[in-house]
């Protein structure tokens, strides 16, 4: 009987490991803005999407015109970057960013891009 209990415990641990691995491997890759990409009026794009922590956001855009800045909420709200030390910039035109738990804020910091709608909040 003792061996049977050990087998059940081992089985439970194995199932738990498989479930954790499944979550990690099966993160979703989301194409931001879909066909339009990271462009004007992208703000409503994440609404009604079941984006989860560790999912990936793929930003496609023309790097001569836009960029992606991961910013704190205040910079998102103000459409203004006050200090670069709290901002992560992406500028290749083909960037993949892993979603963090909680609130994630993205803007384009080029010119008036943000004021014209190249900004997005994702909540997980």
Helices and strands as residue ranges (DSSP letters): H 2-25, E 29-31, G 34-36, G 43-46, E 56-60, E 68-71, H 73-78, G 84-86, E 88-90, E 94-98, E 103-107, G 114-116, E 119-123
